[in-house]
Amino acid sequence: MKTATSSRLHRILFAAGIILIGLAFLTACGEPLRERTIEVTATEMRFAPDRVEAQTGEQIFLRLRNRGQVAHSLTIELPSGDRTVSADPGVDAILAFRAPAPGEYRFYCRIPGHEAQQGILVVLP
């Protein structure tokens, strides 16, 4: 009999496998995949830094570090759709995405009452 934890673990492993296959495919298409880890720390009603940069086409691993006293999220508005990650106090969470075309992309905390907690991702050519 499968437990809820076992079923969730299988879904996570399946998703991780799909991501790895996709990354292998992208890497095999010529130019090596550039990767960048960007850390953004959340505290009460603030992201630090609130402005980050990336290069078009980079594989971004955005690490949300919640050092606040309450839960925080980080939603980034990308051309392919909004992407969100959440973290409880003292927890880190990772959001992976490919940097889109050059431009400025807003990120913010979705938690009600946290509307002032915002930042910008600047994607350079």
Secondary structure, 3 states (H helix, E strand, C coil): CCCHHHHHHHHHHHHHHHHHHHHHHHHHCCCCCCEEEEEEEEECCEEECCEEEEECCCEEEEEEEECCCCCEEEEEEECCEEEEEEECCCCEEEEEEECCCCEEEEEECCCCCCCCCEEEEEEEC
